[in-house]
Amino acid sequence: MTLHGLDPAQDAAKERMDDAELRARRQSAEHFLLIAGPRLDHLFQLVGQSGCAVLLCDASGIVLDQRCSEADREAFSRWGLSEGADWSEAAEGTNGIGTCLAENRSLIIHRDEHFLARNIAMSCIDAPIHGPDGKLAGALDVSSARSDQTEAFNRLIAAMVVQTARQIEADSFTAAYPKMRIVQADADSTEAANLLAVDADDIVMGATRGARKVYGMAATGPITPVPATDLFGRDDGLRGFEKAERAAVIRALTRAGGNVSEAARSLGVGRATLYRRMNRLAIGDEPGQLSQD
């Protein structure tokens, strides 16, 4: 009421941006929508039969994409749960989408927890989605206006919403680093995609928001490149080029199935030379079943 000048009793018709503006908004988020689409389809398969709608919103609270049954579409449209609608807190007060974005966390807004009286028939379950740069990209929402929807059922849906949002984040991150190795970061939290993008030189070049928290990186924007071993805390006693040399020898031995002679040929050295290097680099039977021929 104070911040946005809203009246809980206001009952004006829900406004929706015009088609041209919505098209422009969707075009600017085309890559995001393309990646999220299959995940929305799967989530709707799980919750659609219970009278729920699935909505994907941008970071400002505008509904960009929606899944609902044809039988429910008119009802959801009357409630303003359709593409082009603004569900920010500035427009609707406390609600699943807007409050999720404002607080940047997963939540459930059940029935009379909504600010506007016209929305108190709804249950809204939401999770934020972050882009590859760690910035808030939007919110995933499942909404229902069934009178028999319980808070226990909402919590069950919430687990699916969080899981789907995490999958969209992971898919977006993987697509942003197509030529890099994607590594799962160590973390106890299951509410975020904790991924790192590692290049061919084992340098971490990208991190999801969850991984940034785990490793104390900048919350958003480009990260400072860092050797993967510095993050993972592994220390085999070697330094600098010795680590790279050891990794190259192990890769050659692995590709050769443990055949030392074949590995030596691939590295362009003699077998005796390779044995000396293996001894110096403390490489024993790690590649498995080493053989001379």
VEXDRENMI-694484 format. One record per residue (C-alpha): residue number from 0; y, z, x; residue in one letter. Coordinates in Angstrom, 3 decimals, decimal comma, always signed. Each point is the difference from the previous one (the first is absolute). Layout:
VEXDRENMI-694484
NUM	Y	Z	X	A
...
This chain:
VEXDRENMI-694484
0	+0,000	+0,000	+0,000	M
1	+2,428	+0,910	+2,792	T
2	-0,924	-2,635	+2,563	L
3	-0,599	-3,003	-2,252	H
4	+1,789	+0,898	-3,233	G
5	-3,165	-0,325	-2,083	L
6	-0,579	+1,634	-3,371	D
7	-3,597	+1,074	-0,704	P
8	+0,449	-1,005	-3,647	A
9	+1,324	-3,507	+0,664	Q
10	-2,070	-2,588	-1,799	D
11	+1,602	-3,292	+1,004	A
12	-2,336	-2,953	+0,372	A
13	-1,482	-0,336	+3,471	K
14	+1,822	-2,701	+1,956	E
15	-1,806	-2,632	+2,034	R
16	+1,490	-2,271	+2,654	M
17	+0,242	-3,665	-0,943	D
18	-2,703	-2,477	+1,015	D
19	+2,044	-1,626	+2,774	A
20	+0,740	+3,324	+1,662	E
21	-3,624	+1,074	-0,340	L
22	-1,199	-3,256	+1,582	R
23	+2,342	+0,552	+2,934	A
24	-1,196	+3,587	+0,376	R
25	-3,654	-1,106	-0,075	R
26	+0,619	-2,819	+2,486	Q
27	+1,515	+2,444	+2,486	S
28	-3,163	+2,110	-0,335	A
29	-2,419	-2,935	-0,107	E
30	-2,100	+1,090	+2,992	H
31	-0,245	+3,558	-1,339	F
32	-1,078	-1,243	-3,423	L
33	-2,568	-2,394	+1,457	L
34	-1,662	+2,752	+2,011	I
35	+0,133	+2,565	-2,805	A
36	-1,271	-2,314	-2,768	G
37	-3,769	+0,361	+0,565	P
38	+0,344	+3,773	+0,302	R
39	+1,890	+0,156	-3,302	L
40	-2,742	-2,065	-1,647	D
41	-2,686	+2,381	+1,251	H
42	+1,891	+3,114	-1,090	L
43	+0,579	-1,473	-3,448	F
44	-3,722	-0,684	-0,334	Q
45	-0,552	+3,725	+0,506	L
46	+2,695	+1,371	-2,326	V
47	+0,901	-2,820	-2,395	G
48	-2,719	+0,763	-2,540	Q
49	+1,457	+3,479	-0,502	S
50	+3,300	-1,427	-1,242	G
51	+1,875	+0,201	+3,289	C
52	+2,371	-2,500	+1,591	A
53	+0,335	-0,593	+3,735	V
54	+3,485	-0,713	+1,354	L
55	+1,302	-0,871	+3,449	L
56	+3,664	+0,789	+0,657	C
57	+2,350	-0,658	+2,876	D
58	+1,818	+2,735	+1,901	A
59	+2,863	+0,014	-2,513	S
60	-2,304	+0,594	-2,977	G
61	-0,057	-3,517	-1,467	I
62	-3,384	-1,006	-1,449	V
63	-1,118	-3,128	+1,873	L
64	-3,574	-0,395	-1,239	D
65	-2,110	+1,388	-2,797	Q
66	-3,564	+0,125	-1,260	R
67	-0,746	+0,997	-3,602	C
68	-2,254	-1,152	-2,804	S
69	+1,368	-2,542	-2,463	E
70	-0,610	+2,484	-2,820	A
71	+2,293	+2,550	+1,692	D
72	+2,634	-2,367	+1,399	R
73	+2,413	+0,207	-2,938	E
74	-0,140	+3,805	-0,054	A
75	+0,620	+0,269	+3,734	F
76	+2,888	-2,452	-0,329	S
77	+1,608	+2,201	-2,673	R
78	-0,245	+2,965	+2,371	W
79	+1,665	-2,051	+2,732	G
80	-3,143	-0,218	+2,102	L
81	+0,324	-3,687	+0,816	S
82	+1,151	-2,258	+2,822	E
83	+3,737	+0,155	+0,673	G
84	+0,467	+3,527	-1,368	A
85	+1,884	+2,580	+2,082	D
86	-1,873	+3,312	+0,322	W
87	+2,165	+1,595	+2,668	S
88	+1,106	+3,604	-0,545	E
89	+3,541	-1,307	-0,456	A
90	-1,166	-1,978	-3,037	A
91	-2,666	+2,292	-1,493	E
92	+0,327	+3,429	+1,563	G
93	-3,248	+1,723	+0,948	T
94	-2,867	-2,472	-0,402	N
95	-3,067	-1,025	+1,977	G
96	+1,431	-3,040	+1,772	I
97	+3,530	+1,213	+0,652	G
98	-0,943	+3,505	+1,094	T
99	-2,800	-1,310	+2,212	C
100	+2,558	-2,183	+1,779	L
101	+2,656	+2,722	+0,143	A
102	-2,382	+2,569	+1,484	E
103	-2,144	-2,494	+1,938	N
104	-3,265	+1,626	-1,049	R
105	-2,901	-0,393	-2,405	S
106	+0,456	+1,766	-3,331	L
107	-0,845	+0,219	-3,690	I
108	+2,656	+0,222	-2,717	I
109	-1,855	+1,044	-3,160	H
110	+1,558	-0,460	-3,423	R
111	+2,860	+2,519	-0,526	D
112	+0,620	+0,223	+3,759	E
113	+1,989	-3,216	-0,473	H
114	+3,784	+0,445	-0,197	F
115	+0,712	-2,342	-2,900	L
116	-1,448	+1,032	-3,348	A
117	-0,964	-3,596	-0,759	R
118	-2,473	+0,093	+2,939	N
119	-1,853	+3,226	-0,770	I
120	-2,958	-1,776	-1,580	A
121	-0,904	-1,450	+3,425	M
122	-2,066	+1,156	+2,917	S
123	+0,970	-1,660	+3,287	C
124	-1,969	+0,216	+3,242	I
125	+1,647	-1,368	+3,139	D
126	-0,346	-0,402	+3,755	A
127	+2,514	-1,409	+2,492	P
128	-0,798	-3,077	+2,091	I
129	+1,429	-0,410	+3,502	H
130	+0,389	-3,231	+1,928	G
131	-1,234	-0,728	+3,541	P
132	+3,341	+1,277	+1,331	D
133	-0,475	+3,383	-1,672	G
134	+2,737	-0,612	-2,571	K
135	-0,541	+0,645	-3,697	L
136	-1,022	-3,315	-1,562	A
137	-0,626	+1,064	-3,581	G
138	-2,142	+2,042	-2,346	A
139	-3,337	-0,525	-1,707	L
140	-0,096	+1,333	-3,558	D
141	-2,651	+0,531	-2,655	V
142	+1,516	+0,869	-3,380	S
143	-1,546	+0,939	-3,327	S
144	+1,383	+1,082	-3,353	A
145	-3,303	+1,143	-1,474	R
146	+0,463	+3,262	-1,893	S
147	-3,398	+1,262	+1,155	D
148	+0,619	-0,577	+3,717	Q
149	-0,629	+3,279	+1,784	T
150	+1,385	+1,337	+3,262	E
151	-3,550	+0,091	+1,392	A
152	-0,375	-3,724	-0,710	F
153	+3,380	-0,602	+1,623	N
154	-1,226	+1,663	+3,204	R
155	-3,049	-2,257	+0,012	L
156	+2,227	-3,085	-0,322	I
157	+2,347	+1,397	+2,657	A
158	-2,780	-0,146	+2,594	A
159	-0,506	-3,695	-0,759	M
160	+3,736	-0,699	+0,126	V
161	+0,378	+1,664	+3,407	V
162	-3,051	-1,849	+1,326	Q
163	+1,337	-3,360	-1,232	T
164	+3,472	+0,621	+1,449	A
165	-1,616	+0,844	+3,347	R
166	-2,041	-3,231	-0,136	Q
167	+3,138	-2,052	-0,688	I
168	+1,712	+1,647	+2,978	E
169	-3,005	-0,756	+2,214	A
170	-0,187	-3,625	-1,162	D
171	+3,730	-0,474	+0,583	S
172	-0,203	+1,533	+3,464	F
173	-2,996	-2,114	+1,023	T
174	+1,755	-3,152	-1,217	A
175	+3,088	+0,905	+2,050	A
176	-2,012	+0,137	+3,246	Y
177	-2,538	-2,837	-0,372	P
178	-0,724	-0,389	+3,735	K
179	-0,384	+3,682	+0,819	M
180	-2,795	+2,521	-0,206	R
181	+0,481	+2,442	-2,874	I
182	-1,081	+3,532	+0,878	V
183	-0,452	+2,954	-2,346	Q
184	+2,074	+2,942	+1,198	A
185	-1,438	+3,508	-0,003	D
186	+1,378	+1,948	-2,951	A
187	-1,071	+2,547	-2,575	D
188	+2,130	-1,474	-2,790	S
189	-1,596	-2,445	-2,432	T
190	+3,294	-0,779	-1,738	E
191	+1,230	-2,558	+2,539	A
192	-1,297	-3,042	+1,854	A
193	-0,138	+1,267	+3,607	N
194	-0,206	-3,232	+1,980	L
195	+1,154	-1,229	+3,412	L
196	+0,400	-3,603	+1,193	A
197	-1,205	-0,359	+3,607	V
198	+0,521	-3,155	+2,062	D
199	-2,321	-1,601	+2,565	A
200	+1,378	+2,260	+2,742	D
201	-0,796	+3,133	-2,028	D
202	+3,668	+0,620	-0,781	I
203	+0,819	+1,417	-3,425	V
204	+2,581	-2,329	-1,539	M
205	+0,032	+1,141	-3,625	G
206	-0,853	+3,008	-2,150	A
207	-0,128	+0,785	-3,696	T
208	+2,094	+2,824	-1,409	R
209	-3,024	+2,311	+0,028	G
210	-0,804	-0,750	+3,641	A
211	+3,650	+0,446	+0,960	R
212	-0,152	+3,536	-1,380	K
213	-3,245	+0,746	+1,836	V
214	+1,362	-1,100	+3,383	Y
215	+3,635	+1,051	-0,378	G
216	+1,426	-3,524	-0,003	M
217	+3,196	-1,226	-1,657	A
218	-0,424	+0,230	-3,764	A
219	+1,206	-3,559	-0,625	T
220	+0,829	-3,159	+1,897	G
221	-1,499	-1,301	+3,261	P
222	-1,946	+2,511	+2,067	I
223	+0,248	+0,481	+3,756	T
224	-3,098	-1,726	+1,482	P
225	-2,414	+2,505	+1,497	V
226	-3,426	-0,329	+1,704	P
227	-2,748	+0,754	-2,504	A
228	-1,677	+2,406	+2,429	T
229	+3,191	+2,084	+0,091	D
230	-0,283	+0,529	-3,752	L
231	-3,733	+0,525	-0,194	F
232	+0,004	+2,541	+2,831	G
233	-2,874	-1,570	+1,880	R
234	-0,098	+0,553	+3,752	D
235	-2,902	-1,267	+2,075	D
236	+1,539	+1,068	+3,321	G
237	+1,193	-3,500	+0,871	L
238	+3,579	-1,201	+0,206	R
239	+1,916	-3,236	-0,279	G
240	-1,892	-3,146	+0,986	F
241	-3,248	+1,921	+0,436	E
242	-0,166	+0,530	-3,752	K
243	+0,544	-3,691	-0,650	A
244	-2,583	-0,929	+2,654	E
245	-2,554	+2,392	-1,484	R
246	+0,577	-1,413	-3,479	A
247	-0,402	-3,573	+1,308	A
248	-3,284	+0,848	+1,737	V
249	-1,400	+1,753	-3,069	I
250	+0,959	-2,948	-2,208	R
251	-1,721	-2,426	+2,368	A
252	-3,148	+2,120	+0,105	L
253	-0,030	+0,352	-3,766	T
254	+0,389	-3,752	-0,542	R
255	-2,836	-0,594	+2,482	A
256	-2,258	+2,419	-1,828	G
257	-0,153	+2,260	+3,070	G
258	-0,972	-2,804	+2,400	N
259	+1,882	+0,838	+3,213	V
260	-0,456	-3,424	+1,585	S
261	+1,370	-1,794	-3,057	E
262	+2,896	+2,442	-0,266	A
263	+0,824	-0,533	+3,704	A
264	+0,063	-3,771	-0,470	R
265	+2,337	+0,306	-2,996	S
266	+2,338	+2,170	+2,075	L
267	-0,143	-2,369	+2,991	G
268	-1,432	+2,576	+2,437	V
269	-3,330	+0,565	+1,693	G
270	-2,599	+2,342	-1,414	R
271	+0,321	+2,435	+2,919	A
272	+3,775	+0,067	-0,462	T
273	-0,410	+0,754	-3,671	L
274	-2,399	+2,860	+0,764	Y
275	+2,524	+1,513	+2,400	R
276	+2,739	-0,245	-2,606	R
277	-2,251	+1,530	-2,639	M
278	-0,714	+2,915	+2,315	N
279	+3,691	+0,493	+0,813	R
280	+0,972	-0,198	-3,676	L
281	-2,774	+2,388	-1,060	A
282	-1,742	-2,596	-2,151	I
283	-3,612	+0,943	-0,472	G
284	-2,112	-0,873	-3,011	D
285	+2,852	-0,082	-2,500	E
286	-0,350	-3,720	-0,770	P
287	-3,685	+0,685	-0,648	G
288	-3,213	-1,158	+1,674	Q
289	+1,508	-1,456	+3,170	L
290	-2,171	-2,545	+1,727	S
291	+0,343	-1,979	+3,246	Q
292	-1,026	-3,337	-1,466	D
